[in-house]
């Protein structure tokens, strides 16, 4: 089991940048693919990024590709989401997540993840 805590959210103007962090617990953190999702008011939770166990492979939807970068530091049990060129439509609560099992491929759907953080609010003003 893994516990996740996000931080780094805040209010930023359109075109600005934020870096989100996700701290994971447990000695097995490096065995999990990790994902980032977001949920805006009245909308379903949507996929933002995923990173392989080693950090060598990543996956993004078209909506954030080229603007967001996911990375991880397994020695520190940390996952990061660097967000650049932010738009008002990026406003949402952002969550990091881990699947139920180790050694999965990169996963981009909510149902594939079992462990979730409490979320951190990102607000982008126009």
Backbone as a printed PyTorch tensor [residue, N CA C, xyz], in Angstrom:
tensor([[[  0.8420,  -1.1880,   0.0000],
         [  0.0000,   0.0000,   0.0000],
         [  0.8780,   1.2390,   0.0000]],

        [[  0.3910,   2.2920,  -0.6090],
         [  1.1580,   3.5260,  -0.6950],
         [  0.2530,   4.6960,  -0.3320]],

        [[  0.8010,   5.6380,   0.3940],
         [  0.0860,   6.8660,   0.7250],
         [  0.7130,   8.0220,  -0.0260]],

        [[ -0.1360,   8.9330,  -0.5080],
         [  0.3180,  10.0030,  -1.3800],
         [ -0.1600,  11.3480,  -0.8610]],

        [[  0.7150,  12.3460,  -0.9170],
         [  0.3750,  13.6970,  -0.4760],
         [  0.8820,  14.6900,  -1.5130]],

        [[ -0.0450,  15.4530,  -2.1060],
         [  0.3160,  16.4530,  -3.0950],
         [  0.5510,  17.8120,  -2.4370]],

        [[  1.3410,  18.6260,  -3.1130],
         [  1.5580,  20.0040,  -2.6840],
         [  1.9860,  20.8260,  -3.8920]],

        [[  1.9890,  22.1400,  -3.7140],
         [  2.5010,  23.0170,  -4.7550],
         [  1.4520,  23.7520,  -5.5540]],

        [[  0.1810,  23.4910,  -5.3000],
         [ -0.8530,  24.1930,  -6.0350],
         [ -0.9320,  25.6560,  -5.6310]],

        [[ -1.7280,  26.4070,  -6.3630],
         [ -1.8850,  27.8200,  -6.0520],
         [ -2.5720,  28.5730,  -7.1590]],

        [[ -2.5120,  29.8940,  -7.0660],
         [ -3.1190,  30.7830,  -8.0530],
         [ -2.0180,  31.3460,  -8.9350]],

        [[ -2.2150,  31.2520, -10.2310],
         [ -1.2210,  31.7440, -11.1830],
         [ -1.9360,  32.3800, -12.3630]],

        [[ -1.3050,  33.3420, -12.9780],
         [ -1.8860,  33.9720, -14.1660],
         [ -1.6810,  33.0960, -15.3880]],

        [[ -2.5520,  33.2640, -16.3570],
         [ -2.4160,  32.5430, -17.6160],
         [ -1.0260,  32.7990, -18.2060]],

        [[ -0.4220,  31.7340, -18.7000],
         [  0.9300,  31.8280, -19.2320],
         [  2.0020,  31.5240, -18.2080]],

        [[  1.6170,  31.4340, -16.9580],
         [  2.5700,  31.1760, -15.8970],
         [  2.8630,  29.7030, -15.7140]],

        [[  3.6180,  29.4170, -14.6620],
         [  4.0770,  28.0520, -14.3890],
         [  3.8620,  27.6890, -12.9320]],

        [[  3.7020,  26.4060, -12.7020],
         [  3.6430,  25.8440, -11.3470],
         [  4.3130,  24.4880, -11.3700]],

        [[  4.8450,  24.1010, -10.2350],
         [  5.3980,  22.7690, -10.0770],
         [  4.6990,  22.0760,  -8.9170]],

        [[  4.0140,  20.9990,  -9.2320],
         [  3.3560,  20.2010,  -8.2130],
         [  4.2830,  19.0800,  -7.7520]],

        [[  4.1630,  18.7380,  -6.4890],
         [  4.9350,  17.6360,  -5.9310],
         [  3.9910,  16.6130,  -5.3160]],

        [[  4.4220,  15.3710,  -5.3380],
         [  3.6530,  14.2890,  -4.7230],
         [  4.6370,  13.4400,  -3.9240]],

        [[  4.4200,  13.3840,  -2.6310],
         [  5.2760,  12.5820,  -1.7520],
         [  4.6070,  11.2470,  -1.4890]],

        [[  5.3430,  10.1790,  -1.7360],
         [  4.8170,   8.8400,  -1.5100],
         [  5.4790,   8.1650,  -0.3310]],

        [[  4.7550,   7.2710,   0.2860],
         [  5.3060,   6.5340,   1.4180],
         [  5.6490,   5.1120,   1.0040]],

        [[  6.4940,   4.4680,   1.7900],
         [  6.7510,   3.0500,   1.5770],
         [  7.9980,   2.7610,   0.7700]],

        [[  8.5770,   1.6000,   1.0620],
         [  9.8170,   1.2160,   0.3980],
         [  9.5970,   0.7440,  -1.0230]],

        [[  8.3350,   0.4920,  -1.3890],
         [  8.0400,  -0.0450,  -2.7140],
         [  7.6260,   1.0370,  -3.7090]],

        [[  7.7970,   2.2950,  -3.3560],
         [  7.3510,   3.4030,  -4.2190],
         [  7.8880,   3.2610,  -5.6320]],

        [[  9.1250,   2.8940,  -5.7540],
         [  9.7560,   2.8220,  -7.0740],
         [  9.2000,   1.7100,  -7.9470]],

        [[  8.4040,   0.8280,  -7.3880],
         [  7.8220,  -0.2690,  -8.1550],
         [  6.5280,   0.1340,  -8.8640]],

        [[  6.0170,   1.3220,  -8.5650],
         [  4.7380,   1.7510,  -9.1170],
         [  4.9180,   2.7180, -10.2830]],

        [[  4.1730,   2.4710, -11.3550],
         [  3.8810,   3.5490, -12.2930],
         [  3.0980,   4.6050, -11.5040]],

        [[  3.3470,   5.8660, -11.8030],
         [  2.6320,   6.9310, -11.1150],
         [  1.8810,   7.7910, -12.1290]],

        [[  0.7370,   8.2820, -11.7030],
         [ -0.0780,   9.1070, -12.5970],
         [ -0.4910,  10.4150, -11.9390]],

        [[ -0.7940,  11.3780, -12.7930],
         [ -1.3980,  12.6430, -12.3710],
         [ -2.7420,  12.7780, -13.0820]],

        [[ -3.7310,  13.2280, -12.3300],
         [ -5.0610,  13.4760, -12.8580],
         [ -5.5250,  14.8380, -12.3700]],

        [[ -6.6040,  15.3420, -12.9600],
         [ -7.1950,  16.5810, -12.4900],
         [ -8.7100,  16.5020, -12.6120]],

        [[ -9.3640,  17.2960, -11.7900],
         [-10.8130,  17.3410, -11.8230],
         [-11.2760,  18.7680, -11.6050]],

        [[-11.9680,  19.2880, -12.6100],
         [-12.5490,  20.6260, -12.5270],
         [-13.9770,  20.5050, -12.0020]],

        [[-14.5090,  21.5780, -11.4400],
         [-15.8790,  21.5290, -10.9070],
         [-16.8750,  21.1010, -11.9730]],

        [[-17.7030,  20.1290, -11.6300],
         [-18.7330,  19.6720, -12.5410],
         [-18.2550,  18.7770, -13.6590]],

        [[-16.9800,  18.4330, -13.6370],
         [-16.4210,  17.5810, -14.7020],
         [-15.8470,  16.2910, -14.1190]],

        [[-15.6640,  15.3190, -14.9920],
         [-15.0680,  14.0660, -14.5630],
         [-13.5630,  14.2360, -14.3760]],

        [[-13.0160,  13.3650, -13.5530],
         [-11.5690,  13.3520, -13.3600],
         [-10.9050,  12.9050, -14.6590]],

        [[ -9.8600,  13.6180, -15.0570],
         [ -9.2130,  13.3030, -16.3280],
         [ -7.7130,  13.1110, -16.1610]],

        [[ -7.1710,  12.3110, -17.0470],
         [ -5.7560,  11.9660, -17.0490],
         [ -4.9100,  13.1560, -17.4910]],

        [[ -3.7680,  13.3210, -16.8180],
         [ -2.8680,  14.4200, -17.1450],
         [ -1.4890,  13.9080, -17.5270]],

        [[ -0.9930,  12.9060, -16.8030],
         [  0.3470,  12.4040, -17.0930],
         [  0.5680,  11.0810, -16.3730]],

        [[  1.4640,  10.2810, -16.9090],
         [  1.9050,   9.0640, -16.2400],
         [  3.3980,   8.8980, -16.4870]],

        [[  4.0550,   8.2460, -15.5350],
         [  5.4970,   8.0370, -15.6510],
         [  5.8220,   6.6160, -15.2290]],

        [[  6.7470,   6.0040, -15.9490],
         [  7.1400,   4.6380, -15.6650],
         [  7.9300,   4.5530, -14.3590]],

        [[  8.1920,   3.3360, -13.9330],
         [  8.8800,   3.1410, -12.6570],
         [ 10.2700,   3.7670, -12.6430]],

        [[ 10.9560,   3.6650, -13.7310],
         [ 12.3050,   4.2380, -13.8040],
         [ 12.2990,   5.7160, -14.1330]],

        [[ 11.1810,   6.2000, -14.6510],
         [ 11.1070,   7.5790, -15.1220],
         [ 11.4970,   7.7360, -16.5760]],

        [[ 11.8440,   6.6380, -17.2150],
         [ 12.3210,   6.7190, -18.5860],
         [ 11.2320,   6.8670, -19.6290]],

        [[ 10.0010,   6.5670, -19.2520],
         [  8.8780,   6.6840, -20.1890],
         [  7.7730,   7.5130, -19.5600]],

        [[  7.1470,   8.3260, -20.3930],
         [  6.0480,   9.1630, -19.9220],
         [  4.9130,   9.1290, -20.9290]],

        [[  3.7450,   9.5710, -20.4780],
         [  2.5530,   9.5810, -21.3160],
         [  1.7210,  10.8060, -20.9600]],

        [[  1.2340,  11.5070, -21.9910],
         [  0.4190,  12.7070, -21.7830],
         [ -0.7370,  12.7170, -22.7600]],

        [[ -1.8470,  13.3140, -22.3900],
         [ -2.9040,  13.5600, -23.3700],
         [ -2.5210,  14.7800, -24.2200]],

        [[ -3.1720,  14.9300, -25.3380],
         [ -2.8470,  16.0490, -26.2340],
         [ -3.0710,  17.4040, -25.5640]],

        [[ -4.0050,  17.4630, -24.6270],
         [ -4.3540,  18.7410, -24.0150],
         [ -3.1980,  19.3600, -23.2250]],

        [[ -2.2480,  18.5600, -22.7620],
         [ -1.1390,  19.0950, -21.9700],
         [  0.2210,  18.8030, -22.5860]],

        [[  0.2530,  18.0070, -23.6260],
         [  1.5240,  17.6180, -24.2360],
         [  2.2900,  18.8530, -24.6910]],

        [[  3.5640,  18.8920, -24.3370],
         [  4.3900,  20.0390, -24.6870],
         [  4.3650,  21.1440, -23.6540]],

        [[  3.4330,  21.1120, -22.7340],
         [  3.3400,  22.1220, -21.6800],
         [  3.6390,  21.5410, -20.3040]],

        [[  3.2530,  20.2900, -20.0710],
         [  3.4400,  19.6370, -18.7790],
         [  4.5510,  18.5950, -18.8910]],

        [[  5.3060,  18.4570, -17.8090],
         [  6.3590,  17.4480, -17.7510],
         [  6.2910,  16.7330, -16.4070]],

        [[  6.1950,  15.4180, -16.4610],
         [  6.1840,  14.6030, -15.2410],
         [  7.5830,  14.0230, -15.0400]],

        [[  7.9880,  13.9680, -13.7830],
         [  9.2910,  13.3900, -13.4400],
         [  9.1800,  12.7470, -12.0630]],

        [[ 10.1880,  11.9880, -11.6940],
         [ 10.1800,  11.3480, -10.3850],
         [ 11.5880,  11.2150,  -9.8460]],

        [[ 11.6620,  11.1360,  -8.5280],
         [ 12.9210,  10.8910,  -7.8310],
         [ 12.6510,   9.7500,  -6.8660]],

        [[ 12.9920,   8.5420,  -7.2580],
         [ 12.6660,   7.3730,  -6.4370],
         [ 13.4510,   7.3600,  -5.1270]],

        [[ 14.6120,   7.9460,  -5.1040],
         [ 15.3900,   7.9960,  -3.8670],
         [ 14.6770,   8.8120,  -2.7990]],

        [[ 13.8520,   9.7580,  -3.2470],
         [ 13.1170,  10.6220,  -2.3180],
         [ 11.6280,  10.2680,  -2.2570]],

        [[ 11.2170,   9.2490,  -2.9910],
         [  9.7890,   8.8900,  -3.0580],
         [  8.9360,  10.0670,  -3.5070]],

        [[  9.3820,  10.7490,  -4.5600],
         [  8.6940,  11.9400,  -5.0340],
         [  8.3600,  11.8320,  -6.5120]],

        [[  7.2180,  12.4050,  -6.8600],
         [  6.8220,  12.5780,  -8.2480],
         [  6.4750,  14.0520,  -8.4340]],

        [[  6.8180,  14.6050,  -9.5940],
         [  6.6090,  16.0300,  -9.8500],
         [  5.8190,  16.2230, -11.1330]],

        [[  5.1140,  17.3400, -11.1790],
         [  4.4390,  17.7430, -12.4150],
         [  4.7660,  19.2060, -12.6430]],

        [[  5.6120,  19.4360, -13.6370],
         [  5.9720,  20.7940, -14.0210],
         [  4.9630,  21.2600, -15.0570]],

        [[  4.2970,  22.3750, -14.7760],
         [  3.2490,  22.8760, -15.6630],
         [  3.6310,  24.2700, -16.1630]],

        [[  3.7530,  24.3980, -17.4590],
         [  4.1150,  25.6640, -18.0890],
         [  3.0040,  26.1300, -19.0220]],

        [[  3.0690,  27.3920, -19.3930],
         [  2.0870,  27.9720, -20.3170],
         [  0.6640,  27.6440, -19.8660]],

        [[  0.4130,  27.8590, -18.6200],
         [ -0.8800,  27.4750, -18.0500],
         [ -2.0100,  28.2990, -18.6530]],

        [[ -3.1510,  27.6410, -18.7770],
         [ -4.3480,  28.2450, -19.3390],
         [ -5.4760,  28.2100, -18.3080]],

        [[ -6.4490,  29.0800, -18.4310],
         [ -7.5720,  29.0220, -17.4820],
         [ -8.2510,  27.6560, -17.4410]],

        [[ -8.2700,  26.9640, -18.5590],
         [ -8.9020,  25.6380, -18.5860],
         [ -8.0930,  24.5770, -17.8660]],

        [[ -6.8970,  24.9150, -17.4000],
         [ -6.1260,  23.9920, -16.5710],
         [ -6.5550,  24.0610, -15.1070]],

        [[ -7.4170,  24.9930, -14.7860],
         [ -7.9010,  25.1250, -13.4130],
         [ -8.6270,  23.8600, -12.9690]],

        [[ -8.1740,  23.2940, -11.8540],
         [ -8.7320,  22.0290, -11.3560],
         [ -8.0340,  21.6600, -10.0650]],

        [[ -8.5620,  20.6440,  -9.4140],
         [ -7.8320,  19.9850,  -8.3370],
         [ -6.9870,  18.8880,  -8.9870]],

        [[ -5.7150,  18.8770,  -8.6650],
         [ -4.7800,  17.9220,  -9.2410],
         [ -4.4490,  16.8330,  -8.2250]],

        [[ -4.4640,  15.5890,  -8.7090],
         [ -4.2280,  14.4240,  -7.8620],
         [ -3.0860,  13.5830,  -8.4250]],

        [[ -2.2740,  13.0540,  -7.5430],
         [ -1.3640,  12.0020,  -7.9810],
         [ -1.9630,  10.6670,  -7.5500]],

        [[ -1.5720,   9.6140,  -8.2500],
         [ -2.2020,   8.3220,  -8.0360],
         [ -1.2420,   7.1870,  -8.3610]],

        [[ -1.5090,   6.0540,  -7.7410],
         [ -0.7360,   4.8380,  -8.0060],
         [ -1.7040,   3.6820,  -8.2270]],

        [[ -1.3430,   2.7500,  -9.1040],
         [ -2.2140,   1.5950,  -9.3240],
         [ -2.1380,   0.6110,  -8.1490]],

        [[ -2.9980,  -0.3960,  -8.1820],
         [ -3.0530,  -1.3470,  -7.0790],
         [ -1.8660,  -2.2910,  -7.0640]],

        [[ -1.2570,  -2.4960,  -8.2320],
         [ -0.1910,  -3.4940,  -8.3240],
         [  1.0820,  -2.8850,  -8.9060]],

        [[  2.1620,  -3.6190,  -8.6830],
         [  3.4560,  -3.1890,  -9.2270],
         [  3.5470,  -3.5410, -10.7200]],

        [[  4.5550,  -3.0090, -11.3380],
         [  5.0010,  -3.4450, -12.6610],
         [  3.9320,  -3.3670, -13.7280]],

        [[  3.0690,  -2.3660, -13.6420],
         [  2.0730,  -2.1740, -14.6900],
         [  2.6770,  -1.3400, -15.8150]],

        [[  2.0730,  -1.3620, -17.0020],
         [  2.4730,  -0.4130, -18.0440],
         [  1.9500,   0.9750, -17.6950]],

        [[  2.2960,   1.9590, -18.5320],
         [  1.7510,   3.2950, -18.3190],
         [  0.2330,   3.2420, -18.4580]],

        [[ -0.4680,   3.8680, -17.5230],
         [ -1.9210,   3.7750, -17.4570],
         [ -2.5230,   5.1640, -17.5470]],

        [[ -3.6000,   5.3060, -18.3200],
         [ -4.1800,   6.6320, -18.5280],
         [ -5.6560,   6.7240, -18.1570]],

        [[ -6.1920,   5.7310, -17.4430],
         [ -7.5880,   5.8330, -17.0710],
         [ -7.7670,   5.7520, -15.5630]],

        [[ -8.7530,   6.4870, -15.0840],
         [ -8.9690,   6.6280, -13.6470],
         [ -9.1220,   5.2760, -12.9640]],

        [[ -9.8700,   4.3730, -13.5790],
         [-10.1620,   3.0890, -12.9730],
         [ -8.9580,   2.2000, -12.7440]],

        [[ -7.8490,   2.5300, -13.3870],
         [ -6.6430,   1.7130, -13.2400],
         [ -5.8570,   2.0530, -11.9850]],

        [[ -6.2210,   3.1410, -11.3340],
         [ -5.4860,   3.6120, -10.1680],
         [ -6.3020,   3.3960,  -8.8970]],

        [[ -5.6090,   2.9540,  -7.8490],
         [ -6.2970,   2.6220,  -6.6030],
         [ -5.9310,   3.5350,  -5.4440]],

        [[ -4.7460,   4.1190,  -5.4980],
         [ -4.2750,   4.9680,  -4.4080],
         [ -4.2280,   6.4110,  -4.8920]],

        [[ -4.8260,   7.2800,  -4.0920],
         [ -4.9570,   8.6790,  -4.4790],
         [ -4.5350,   9.5950,  -3.3350]],

        [[ -3.9530,  10.7180,  -3.6890],
         [ -3.7020,  11.7460,  -2.7050],
         [ -4.9640,  12.5630,  -2.4680]],

        [[ -4.8310,  13.5790,  -1.6240],
         [ -5.9950,  14.4040,  -1.2690],
         [ -6.2380,  15.5100,  -2.2860]],

        [[ -5.2680,  15.7470,  -3.1490],
         [ -5.4170,  16.7500,  -4.1940],
         [ -4.8670,  18.1060,  -3.7910]],

        [[ -4.4930,  18.8900,  -4.7970],
         [ -4.0350,  20.2600,  -4.5800],
         [ -4.6750,  21.1480,  -5.6460]],

        [[ -5.1850,  22.2900,  -5.2280],
         [ -5.9280,  23.1770,  -6.1180],
         [ -4.9820,  24.0110,  -6.9610]],

        [[ -5.2470,  24.0280,  -8.2570],
         [ -4.5490,  24.9050,  -9.1950],
         [ -5.5840,  25.8130,  -9.8350]],

        [[ -5.3810,  27.1040,  -9.7240],
         [ -6.2880,  28.0740, -10.3140],
         [ -5.4940,  28.9840, -11.2380]],

        [[ -5.9310,  29.0460, -12.4930],
         [ -5.2540,  29.8710, -13.4900],
         [ -6.1940,  31.0060, -13.8720]],

        [[ -5.7810,  32.2110, -13.6150],
         [ -6.6120,  33.3730, -13.9160],
         [ -6.2890,  33.9060, -15.3040]],

        [[ -7.3110,  34.4580, -15.9410],
         [ -7.1180,  34.9730, -17.3090],
         [ -6.7080,  36.4330, -17.2870]]])
